[in-house]
């Protein structure tokens, strides 16, 4: 019976010889398999990518900078001309 989960998907990648050797050396130094070391690296890269994306947009309610001047509010069309200087 295989130690690989039924939920796992087998994939393959081509590694440069030097990187392959370094992966196996690093795994031996850590006392784990190359597979475990590679999976840990992939999980770390995915977690970092997820953390760098903002979770939600910044809310502007209330505004970051208080508006300057007089607030008009919901003025009727006729009242708008009182606030606007027309030539």
Secondary structure, 3 states (H helix, E strand, C coil): CCCCCCCCCCCCCCCCHHHHHHHHHHHHHHCCCHHHHHHHHHHHHHHHHHHHCCCCCCCCCCCCCCCCCCCCCCCCHHHHHHHCCCC
